[in-house]
Amino acid sequence: MVYAYITIISAAVLSLIYMSIEARMVEVKDVWFTKNRSGLKILHLSDIHIPKL
């Protein structure tokens, strides 16, 4: 059971590292939140631009 927790935590850490690298490569002009009928917040991104490397 301990190995399952270690695997899940390792996957989560690797995902966060990957997302932080990806976030540096994308430019977003506008960001805003709305709420749906059940009260969940929805993130909206506008004018997403991926610069050439």
C-alpha positions, 0 to 999 in steps of 0.5 A: 500500500505504501508503494501505491502512495509513493507512486501517486505522489511521484506522478503528481510531482512529475506532472507539476514539473511538466506543467510548470515547464509548459506554462513558461512556453505559452503566452496567454493574454486574458484570464478570468473565472466564472461560476456554473450553476453548481457553483464550480469555478471555470477558468477561461483563457483567451488569446493563447499564443505559443511562440516559436522556439 
